Amino acid sequence: MTVVPARTDHHVDVDGKRVAIDSEGYLLDRSQWSPEFARALANREGLELTPAHWEVIEYLRNYEARHGVQAQVRVMIREFTERWGPERGSNHHLHDMFPRGGPQKQGNRLAGLLRTKGEH
């Protein structure tokens, strides 16, 4: 696993436009989210998005839209264990997929969602 150092500028270049993010990489204006934003942020974070990453990102966006809150990790584990089986749906595998804070932090950033409660 290669971890790219965090950058100090607070934007991501998306199709020639600068999209503002906070110091942790979360979108400042959620309406600016797009799949291109997710790809650009993932690239900045040294992550290549696979179809499985997109499945998690879509799940996170849809869950928050339906429930008005972000999915807890235990809910994600249950969901992806049902979809992918116990090994690929495990907490360990989800954190391996999203090495910069797991699905609840890095996944939420890529999905254009807000910081989780208590995150600084």
N, CA, C and O atoms as a DFTB+ gen file, in Angstrom:
480 C
 N C O
     1  1       0.846      -1.175       0.000
     2  2       0.000       0.000       0.000
     3  2       0.891       1.238       0.000
     4  3       1.781       1.361       0.841
     5  1       0.658       2.152      -0.935
     6  2       1.390       3.397      -1.013
     7  2       0.518       4.506      -0.464
     8  3      -0.619       4.685      -0.901
     9  1       1.044       5.246       0.489
    10  2       0.311       6.380       1.044
    11  2       0.990       7.643       0.558
    12  3       2.181       7.849       0.790
    13  1       0.224       8.489      -0.120
    14  2       0.735       9.738      -0.650
    15  2       0.591      10.805       0.431
    16  3      -0.466      10.888       1.057
    17  1       1.610      11.621       0.671
    18  2       1.484      12.651       1.705
    19  2       0.347      13.618       1.398
    20  3       0.052      13.902       0.237
    21  1      -0.286      14.120       2.457
    22  2      -1.380      15.081       2.304
    23  2      -0.833      16.366       1.683
    24  3       0.306      16.753       1.943
    25  1      -1.641      17.015       0.873
    26  2      -1.245      18.269       0.255
    27  2      -1.771      19.423       1.087
    28  3      -2.717      19.255       1.857
    29  1      -1.170      20.583       0.942
    30  2      -1.562      21.712       1.771
    31  2      -2.557      22.638       1.085
    32  3      -3.227      23.412       1.769
    33  1      -2.682      22.590      -0.244
    34  2      -3.676      23.419      -0.911
    35  2      -5.051      22.787      -0.730
    36  3      -5.164      21.570      -0.587
    37  1      -6.076      23.599      -0.736
    38  2      -7.408      23.113      -0.393
    39  2      -8.364      23.179      -1.578
    40  3      -9.409      23.829      -1.526
    41  1      -7.984      22.503      -2.625
    42  2      -8.853      22.354      -3.786
    43  2      -8.433      21.107      -4.554
    44  3      -7.333      20.578      -4.392
    45  1      -9.353      20.668      -5.391
    46  2      -9.081      19.567      -6.316
    47  2      -9.412      20.086      -7.701
    48  3     -10.440      20.732      -7.902
    49  1      -8.537      19.803      -8.657
    50  2      -8.812      20.191     -10.044
    51  2      -9.689      19.128     -10.678
    52  3      -9.314      17.958     -10.761
    53  1     -10.874      19.556     -11.129
    54  2     -11.838      18.651     -11.740
    55  2     -12.216      19.223     -13.100
    56  3     -12.884      20.254     -13.185
    57  1     -11.792      18.558     -14.146
    58  2     -12.093      18.999     -15.510
    59  2     -11.767      20.477     -15.713
    60  3     -12.562      21.224     -16.284
    61  1     -10.587      20.893     -15.238
    62  2     -10.139      22.272     -15.435
    63  2     -10.727      23.283     -14.461
    64  3     -10.447      24.476     -14.574
    65  1     -11.527      22.837     -13.518
    66  2     -12.115      23.753     -12.524
    67  2     -11.565      23.404     -11.150
    68  3     -11.327      22.235     -10.844
    69  1     -11.367      24.423     -10.328
    70  2     -10.912      24.208      -8.960
    71  2     -12.134      24.014      -8.069
    72  3     -12.996      24.888      -7.986
    73  1     -12.201      22.872      -7.410
    74  2     -13.305      22.565      -6.497
    75  2     -12.748      22.645      -5.074
    76  3     -11.805      21.935      -4.726
    77  1     -13.343      23.518      -4.261
    78  2     -12.850      23.767      -2.908
    79  2     -13.151      22.593      -1.975
    80  3     -14.246      22.033      -1.968
    81  1     -12.126      22.248      -1.188
    82  2     -12.249      21.217      -0.156
    83  2     -11.665      21.786       1.132
    84  3     -10.931      22.774       1.106
    85  1     -11.995      21.159       2.257
    86  2     -11.387      21.589       3.514
    87  2     -10.018      20.926       3.676
    88  3      -9.555      20.225       2.776
    89  1      -9.378      21.148       4.814
    90  2      -8.024      20.646       5.023
    91  2      -7.944      19.123       5.033
    92  3      -6.863      18.564       4.844
    93  1      -9.078      18.438       5.251
    94  2      -9.104      16.974       5.263
    95  2      -9.558      16.376       3.930
    96  3      -9.530      15.157       3.764
    97  1      -9.974      17.209       2.986
    98  2     -10.394      16.726       1.677
    99  2     -11.891      16.630       1.482
   100  3     -12.345      16.110       0.462
   101  1     -12.676      17.120       2.440
   102  2     -14.132      17.094       2.308
   103  2     -14.596      18.291       1.484
   104  3     -14.079      19.398       1.634
   105  1     -15.565      18.060       0.620
   106  2     -16.137      19.126      -0.190
   107  2     -16.708      20.233       0.685
   108  3     -17.342      19.960       1.705
   109  1     -16.484      21.483       0.284
   110  2     -17.095      22.598       0.996
   111  2     -18.505      22.854       0.479
   112  3     -19.379      23.280       1.234
   113  1     -18.725      22.594      -0.800
   114  2     -20.047      22.757      -1.412
   115  2     -20.448      21.401      -1.994
   116  3     -19.978      21.006      -3.061
   117  1     -21.314      20.706      -1.282
   118  2     -21.681      19.338      -1.695
   119  2     -22.304      19.275      -3.082
   120  3     -22.273      18.227      -3.727
   121  1     -22.867      20.382      -3.546
   122  2     -23.476      20.375      -4.886
   123  2     -22.413      20.248      -5.979
   124  3     -22.754      20.025      -7.140
   125  1     -21.142      20.385      -5.630
   126  2     -20.071      20.267      -6.618
   127  2     -19.587      18.820      -6.770
   128  3     -18.654      18.557      -7.529
   129  1     -20.219      17.877      -6.050
   130  2     -19.800      16.487      -6.190
   131  2     -20.140      15.972      -7.582
   132  3     -21.178      16.312      -8.150
   133  1     -19.266      15.164      -8.110
   134  2     -19.486      14.452      -9.371
   135  2     -18.570      13.235      -9.363
   136  3     -17.617      13.180      -8.586
   137  1     -18.852      12.265     -10.221
   138  2     -17.911      11.141     -10.328
   139  2     -16.496      11.618     -10.674
   140  3     -15.513      11.022     -10.234
   141  1     -16.399      12.682     -11.454
   142  2     -15.089      13.229     -11.807
   143  2     -14.388      13.778     -10.565
   144  3     -13.173      13.642     -10.428
   145  1     -15.160      14.406      -9.648
   146  2     -14.575      14.873      -8.392
   147  2     -14.013      13.683      -7.620
   148  3     -12.882      13.733      -7.137
   149  1     -14.798      12.617      -7.503
   150  2     -14.356      11.436      -6.762
   151  2     -13.066      10.875      -7.365
   152  3     -12.145      10.509      -6.635
   153  1     -13.002      10.809      -8.696
   154  2     -11.792      10.304      -9.344
   155  2     -10.594      11.207      -9.058
   156  3      -9.500      10.723      -8.765
   157  1     -10.807      12.530      -9.144
   158  2      -9.716      13.481      -8.910
   159  2      -9.234      13.413      -7.458
   160  3      -8.028      13.438      -7.210
   161  1     -10.148      13.328      -6.510
   162  2      -9.761      13.240      -5.105
   163  2      -9.058      11.914      -4.828
   164  3      -8.058      11.877      -4.111
   165  1      -9.576      10.832      -5.393
   166  2      -8.935       9.528      -5.218
   167  2      -7.512       9.567      -5.772
   168  3      -6.587       9.056      -5.141
   169  1      -7.335      10.161      -6.930
   170  2      -6.013      10.286      -7.525
   171  2      -5.090      11.085      -6.604
   172  3      -3.937      10.705      -6.396
   173  1      -5.581      12.157      -6.069
   174  2      -4.819      12.990      -5.124
   175  2      -4.414      12.185      -3.890
   176  3      -3.338      12.399      -3.332
   177  1      -5.277      11.256      -3.466
   178  2      -5.024      10.445      -2.282
   179  2      -4.303       9.134      -2.617
   180  3      -4.098       8.296      -1.739
   181  1      -3.922       8.959      -3.879
   182  2      -3.168       7.776      -4.276
   183  2      -3.999       6.509      -4.355
   184  3      -3.478       5.411      -4.160
   185  1      -5.288       6.650      -4.640
   186  2      -6.192       5.505      -4.677
   187  2      -6.772       5.354      -6.075
   188  3      -7.293       6.312      -6.647
   189  1      -6.679       4.154      -6.618
   190  2      -7.300       3.866      -7.905
   191  2      -8.668       3.250      -7.645
   192  3      -8.776       2.206      -7.002
   193  1      -9.714       3.906      -8.151
   194  2     -11.079       3.444      -7.894
   195  2     -11.433       2.269      -8.794
   196  3     -11.304       2.334     -10.016
   197  1     -11.881       1.199      -8.159
   198  2     -12.328      -0.008      -8.849
   199  2     -13.856      -0.030      -8.847
   200  3     -14.477       0.804      -8.188
   201  1     -14.470      -0.963      -9.566
   202  2     -15.929      -1.090      -9.476
   203  2     -16.408      -1.296      -8.035
   204  3     -17.479      -0.810      -7.673
   205  1     -15.639      -2.003      -7.211
   206  2     -16.034      -2.200      -5.813
   207  2     -16.017      -0.875      -5.046
   208  3     -16.894      -0.637      -4.215
   209  1     -15.036      -0.014      -5.311
   210  2     -15.014       1.311      -4.678
   211  2     -16.273       2.099      -5.062
   212  3     -16.918       2.723      -4.219
   213  1     -16.601       2.052      -6.348
   214  2     -17.792       2.780      -6.811
   215  2     -19.056       2.234      -6.150
   216  3     -19.976       2.993      -5.844
   217  1     -19.101       0.939      -5.934
   218  2     -20.262       0.349      -5.264
   219  2     -20.401       0.908      -3.847
   220  3     -21.508       1.218      -3.406
   221  1     -19.283       1.036      -3.140
   222  2     -19.321       1.608      -1.786
   223  2     -19.689       3.086      -1.842
   224  3     -20.515       3.544      -1.053
   225  1     -19.088       3.838      -2.763
   226  2     -19.392       5.269      -2.889
   227  2     -20.874       5.482      -3.180
   228  3     -21.508       6.332      -2.556
   229  1     -21.430       4.726      -4.114
   230  2     -22.860       4.853      -4.437
   231  2     -23.715       4.467      -3.239
   232  3     -24.724       5.116      -2.963
   233  1     -23.321       3.414      -2.526
   234  2     -24.051       3.000      -1.332
   235  2     -24.061       4.136      -0.305
   236  3     -25.111       4.463       0.248
   237  1     -22.895       4.737      -0.049
   238  2     -22.805       5.819       0.935
   239  2     -23.679       7.001       0.544
   240  3     -24.374       7.565       1.390
   241  1     -23.653       7.380      -0.722
   242  2     -24.470       8.512      -1.180
   243  2     -25.963       8.186      -1.062
   244  3     -26.747       9.010      -0.592
   245  1     -26.348       6.991      -1.487
   246  2     -27.757       6.603      -1.439
   247  2     -28.244       6.448      -0.004
   248  3     -29.363       6.853       0.313
   249  1     -27.429       5.874       0.861
   250  2     -27.822       5.684       2.260
   251  2     -28.077       7.043       2.911
   252  3     -29.096       7.229       3.576
   253  1     -27.165       7.983       2.725
   254  2     -27.319       9.313       3.324
   255  2     -28.541      10.027       2.748
   256  3     -29.253      10.715       3.479
   257  1     -28.788       9.874       1.460
   258  2     -29.952      10.511       0.834
   259  2     -31.265       9.927       1.381
   260  3     -32.225      10.665       1.605
   261  1     -31.307       8.599       1.597
   262  2     -32.519       7.942       2.096
   263  2     -32.754       8.185       3.584
   264  3     -33.890       8.403       4.006
   265  1     -31.688       8.148       4.379
   266  2     -31.824       8.161       5.837
   267  2     -31.499       9.497       6.488
   268  3     -31.822       9.703       7.658
   269  1     -30.867      10.411       5.753
   270  2     -30.515      11.709       6.311
   271  2     -29.312      11.669       7.247
   272  3     -28.963      12.683       7.851
   273  1     -28.683      10.519       7.370
   274  2     -27.467      10.353       8.175
   275  2     -26.511       9.460       7.399
   276  3     -26.907       8.764       6.464
   277  1     -25.257       9.494       7.801
   278  2     -24.263       8.641       7.166
   279  2     -24.353       7.228       7.717
   280  3     -24.714       7.016       8.874
   281  1     -24.026       6.288       6.883
   282  2     -24.031       4.875       7.297
   283  2     -22.916       4.635       8.306
   284  3     -21.789       5.091       8.118
   285  1     -23.237       3.918       9.371
   286  2     -22.218       3.511      10.326
   287  2     -21.460       2.329       9.736
   288  3     -21.987       1.598       8.898
   289  1     -20.221       2.149      10.180
   290  2     -19.383       1.081       9.648
   291  2     -20.059      -0.280       9.831
   292  3     -20.010      -1.111       8.924
   293  1     -20.686      -0.523      10.980
   294  2     -21.321      -1.829      11.197
   295  2     -22.443      -2.076      10.194
   296  3     -22.677      -3.217       9.795
   297  1     -23.137      -1.014       9.784
   298  2     -24.198      -1.137       8.777
   299  2     -23.571      -1.460       7.421
   300  3     -24.093      -2.283       6.669
   301  1     -22.454      -0.810       7.115
   302  2     -21.754      -1.081       5.856
   303  2     -21.244      -2.523       5.826
   304  3     -21.352      -3.203       4.805
   305  1     -20.696      -2.979       6.934
   306  2     -20.182      -4.352       6.993
   307  2     -21.311      -5.344       6.728
   308  3     -21.139      -6.293       5.962
   309  1     -22.456      -5.131       7.353
   310  2     -23.597      -6.020       7.140
   311  2     -24.017      -5.996       5.669
   312  3     -24.232      -7.048       5.067
   313  1     -24.133      -4.806       5.095
   314  2     -24.543      -4.664       3.697
   315  2     -23.567      -5.361       2.750
   316  3     -23.981      -6.127       1.879
   317  1     -22.278      -5.096       2.922
   318  2     -21.310      -5.631       1.966
   319  2     -20.981      -7.090       2.229
   320  3     -20.515      -7.777       1.320
   321  1     -21.204      -7.582       3.426
   322  2     -21.091      -9.021       3.676
   323  2     -22.195      -9.750       2.915
   324  3     -21.965     -10.822       2.355
   325  1     -23.404      -9.161       2.895
   326  2     -24.505      -9.754       2.121
   327  2     -24.202      -9.720       0.629
   328  3     -24.484     -10.688      -0.077
   329  1     -23.630      -8.616       0.136
   330  2     -23.349      -8.472      -1.293
   331  2     -22.152      -9.299      -1.739
   332  3     -22.204      -9.962      -2.775
   333  1     -21.072      -9.263      -0.961
   334  2     -19.794      -9.784      -1.415
   335  2     -19.327     -11.022      -0.667
   336  3     -18.346     -11.647      -1.070
   337  1     -20.000     -11.388       0.405
   338  2     -19.545     -12.508       1.227
   339  2     -18.747     -12.014       2.420
   340  3     -18.332     -10.856       2.457
   341  1     -18.531     -12.888       3.397
   342  2     -17.935     -12.471       4.672
   343  2     -16.498     -11.951       4.581
   344  3     -16.114     -11.077       5.358
   345  1     -15.709     -12.467       3.659
   346  2     -14.319     -12.007       3.582
   347  2     -14.225     -10.618       2.959
   348  3     -13.597      -9.726       3.528
   349  1     -14.843     -10.428       1.799
   350  2     -14.774      -9.133       1.109
   351  2     -15.629      -8.073       1.782
   352  3     -15.348      -6.882       1.642
   353  1     -16.664      -8.473       2.510
   354  2     -17.522      -7.507       3.181
   355  2     -17.058      -7.146       4.580
   356  3     -17.714      -6.375       5.280
   357  1     -15.931      -7.703       4.983
   358  2     -15.445      -7.506       6.356
   359  2     -14.918      -6.087       6.595
   360  3     -14.580      -5.359       5.662
   361  1     -14.864      -5.732       7.860
   362  2     -14.299      -4.444       8.267
   363  2     -12.863      -4.323       7.752
   364  3     -12.469      -3.273       7.244
   365  1     -12.096      -5.383       7.882
   366  2     -10.700      -5.365       7.448
   367  2     -10.595      -5.078       5.947
   368  3      -9.799      -4.237       5.528
   369  1     -11.392      -5.771       5.148
   370  2     -11.336      -5.568       3.699
   371  2     -11.781      -4.150       3.324
   372  3     -11.153      -3.514       2.477
   373  1     -12.848      -3.651       3.940
   374  2     -13.313      -2.295       3.635
   375  2     -12.245      -1.260       3.987
   376  3     -12.067      -0.282       3.261
   377  1     -11.540      -1.470       5.089
   378  2     -10.464      -0.547       5.452
   379  2      -9.264      -0.697       4.517
   380  3      -8.574       0.287       4.249
   381  1      -9.004      -1.891       4.021
   382  2      -7.950      -2.057       3.020
   383  2      -8.310      -1.317       1.732
   384  3      -7.438      -0.737       1.085
   385  1      -9.574      -1.335       1.364
   386  2     -10.026      -0.635       0.157
   387  2      -9.858       0.873       0.295
   388  3      -9.522       1.556      -0.673
   389  1     -10.091       1.389       1.493
   390  2     -10.040       2.829       1.776
   391  2      -8.994       3.062       2.869
   392  3      -9.347       3.257       4.032
   393  1      -7.700       3.042       2.497
   394  2      -6.634       3.065       3.501
   395  2      -6.464       4.380       4.255
   396  3      -5.762       4.413       5.265
   397  1      -7.070       5.437       3.805
   398  2      -6.953       6.727       4.484
   399  2      -8.198       7.025       5.312
   400  3      -8.930       7.976       5.039
   401  1      -8.424       6.194       6.331
   402  2      -9.539       6.447       7.240
   403  2     -10.705       5.503       7.069
   404  3     -11.737       5.680       7.715
   405  1     -10.571       4.520       6.228
   406  2     -11.631       3.548       6.061
   407  2     -12.804       4.088       5.270
   408  3     -12.766       5.217       4.779
   409  1     -13.849       3.280       5.148
   410  2     -14.991       3.697       4.329
   411  2     -15.743       4.874       4.936
   412  3     -16.365       5.651       4.211
   413  1     -15.693       5.013       6.253
   414  2     -16.471       6.094       6.863
   415  2     -15.793       7.447       6.704
   416  3     -16.478       8.469       6.707
   417  1     -14.487       7.490       6.568
   418  2     -13.807       8.769       6.348
   419  2     -13.455       8.939       4.872
   420  3     -13.986       9.826       4.204
   421  1     -12.565       8.092       4.364
   422  2     -12.168       8.247       2.971
   423  2     -13.345       7.989       2.034
   424  3     -13.515       8.698       1.042
   425  1     -14.148       6.992       2.341
   426  2     -15.323       6.726       1.510
   427  2     -16.278       7.912       1.486
   428  3     -16.774       8.293       0.426
   429  1     -16.536       8.493       2.652
   430  2     -17.423       9.660       2.710
   431  2     -16.838      10.846       1.950
   432  3     -17.570      11.561       1.266
   433  1     -15.522      11.064       2.061
   434  2     -14.896      12.155       1.297
   435  2     -15.123      11.951      -0.195
   436  3     -15.532      12.867      -0.908
   437  1     -14.852      10.739      -0.652
   438  2     -15.003      10.453      -2.086
   439  2     -16.448      10.532      -2.532
   440  3     -16.729      10.857      -3.686
   441  1     -17.368      10.238      -1.625
   442  2     -18.796      10.300      -1.940
   443  2     -19.356      11.722      -1.823
   444  3     -20.532      11.952      -2.107
   445  1     -18.528      12.660      -1.412
   446  2     -18.973      14.050      -1.304
   447  2     -19.789      14.322      -0.053
   448  3     -20.531      15.303      -0.001
   449  1     -19.663      13.464       0.960
   450  2     -20.419      13.650       2.195
   451  2     -19.586      14.444       3.194
   452  3     -18.397      14.681       2.983
   453  1     -20.223      14.846       4.276
   454  2     -19.561      15.664       5.286
   455  2     -18.692      14.826       6.202
   456  3     -18.767      13.598       6.192
   457  1     -17.875      15.488       6.986
   458  2     -17.080      14.809       8.007
   459  2     -18.018      14.059       8.943
   460  3     -19.157      14.473       9.163
   461  1     -17.532      12.965       9.483
   462  2     -18.319      12.253      10.473
   463  2     -18.245      13.000      11.795
   464  3     -17.295      13.747      12.030
   465  1     -19.218      12.813      12.649
   466  2     -19.233      13.506      13.946
   467  2     -17.967      13.197      14.722
   468  3     -17.482      12.065      14.722
   469  1     -17.442      14.205      15.376
   470  2     -16.266      14.041      16.197
   471  2     -14.949      14.065      15.434
   472  3     -13.883      13.990      16.046
   473  1     -15.004      14.168      14.113
   474  2     -13.781      14.207      13.317
   475  2     -13.256      15.633      13.275
   476  3     -14.024      16.569      13.055
   477  1     -11.991      15.805      13.477
   478  2     -11.387      17.155      13.500
   479  2     -10.690      17.465      12.213
   480  3     -10.130      18.551      12.060
